[in-house]
Amino acid sequence: MSFMMTLLITYINTGFDKDYFNRFMTAWSVSFPVAMIATSIVAPIVKKIVDKITK
Protein backbone atom coordinates (compact mmCIF):
# COMPACT_ATOMS: atom_id res chain seq x y z
CA MET A 1 0.00 0.00 0.00
CA SER A 2 2.76 2.47 0.86
CA PHE A 3 4.46 1.56 -2.43
CA MET A 4 1.41 2.37 -4.55
CA MET A 5 0.51 5.53 -2.66
CA THR A 6 4.07 6.85 -2.78
CA LEU A 7 4.31 6.02 -6.47
CA LEU A 8 1.15 7.99 -7.25
CA ILE A 9 1.72 10.90 -4.87
CA THR A 10 5.28 11.41 -6.10
CA TYR A 11 3.97 11.50 -9.67
CA ILE A 12 1.17 13.94 -8.79
CA ASN A 13 3.45 16.28 -6.84
CA THR A 14 6.54 16.27 -9.05
CA GLY A 15 5.59 14.80 -12.42
CA PHE A 16 7.50 12.21 -14.40
CA ASP A 17 11.03 12.97 -15.59
CA LYS A 18 14.46 11.37 -15.50
CA ASP A 19 14.75 11.83 -11.70
CA TYR A 20 11.30 10.43 -10.90
CA PHE A 21 12.60 7.01 -9.80
CA ASN A 22 15.15 8.58 -7.42
CA ARG A 23 12.52 10.87 -5.88
CA PHE A 24 10.14 7.95 -5.55
CA MET A 25 12.72 5.70 -3.86
CA THR A 26 13.67 8.50 -1.45
CA ALA A 27 10.04 9.11 -0.55
CA TRP A 28 9.28 5.39 -0.25
CA SER A 29 12.32 4.78 1.99
CA VAL A 30 10.67 7.17 4.45
CA SER A 31 7.03 6.21 3.97
CA PHE A 32 7.47 2.44 4.27
CA PRO A 33 8.94 2.43 7.80
CA VAL A 34 6.41 5.05 8.89
CA ALA A 35 3.57 2.88 7.55
CA MET A 36 4.91 -0.21 9.31
CA ILE A 37 5.25 1.58 12.64
CA ALA A 38 1.80 3.16 12.30
CA THR A 39 0.28 -0.23 11.47
CA SER A 40 1.97 -1.83 14.46
CA ILE A 41 0.53 0.81 16.76
CA VAL A 42 -2.94 1.19 15.26
CA ALA A 43 -3.79 -2.44 14.40
CA PRO A 44 -4.11 -3.72 18.01
CA ILE A 45 -6.29 -0.75 18.96
CA VAL A 46 -8.57 -1.26 15.97
CA LYS A 47 -8.76 -5.00 16.70
CA LYS A 48 -9.97 -4.32 20.25
CA ILE A 49 -12.62 -1.91 18.96
CA VAL A 50 -13.81 -4.36 16.31
CA ASP A 51 -13.93 -7.18 18.86
CA LYS A 52 -16.14 -5.07 21.13
CA ILE A 53 -18.45 -4.09 18.28
CA THR A 54 -18.84 -7.59 16.88
CA LYS A 55 -19.49 -9.41 20.17
C-alpha positions in Angstrom: 0.0 0.0 0.0 2.8 2.5 0.9 4.5 1.6 -2.4 1.4 2.4 -4.5 0.5 5.5 -2.7 4.1 6.9 -2.8 4.3 6.0 -6.5 1.2 8.0 -7.2 1.7 10.9 -4.9 5.3 11.4 -6.1 4.0 11.5 -9.7 1.2 13.9 -8.8 3.5 16.3 -6.8 6.5 16.3 -9.1 5.6 14.8 -12.4 7.5 12.2 -14.4 11.0 13.0 -15.6 14.5 11.4 -15.5 14.7 11.8 -11.7 11.3 10.4 -10.9 12.6 7.0 -9.8 15.2 8.6 -7.4 12.5 10.9 -5.9 10.1 7.9 -5.6 12.7 5.7 -3.9 13.7 8.5 -1.5 10.0 9.1 -0.5 9.3 5.4 -0.2 12.3 4.8 2.0 10.7 7.2 4.4 7.0 6.2 4.0 7.5 2.4 4.3 8.9 2.4 7.8 6.4 5.1 8.9 3.6 2.9 7.5 4.9 -0.2 9.3 5.2 1.6 12.6 1.8 3.2 12.3 0.3 -0.2 11.5 2.0 -1.8 14.5 0.5 0.8 16.8 -2.9 1.2 15.3 -3.8 -2.4 14.4 -4.1 -3.7 18.0 -6.3 -0.7 19.0 -8.6 -1.3 16.0 -8.8 -5.0 16.7 -10.0 -4.3 20.2 -12.6 -1.9 19.0 -13.8 -4.4 16.3 -13.9 -7.2 18.9 -16.1 -5.1 21.1 -18.5 -4.1 18.3 -18.8 -7.6 16.9 -19.5 -9.4 20.2 
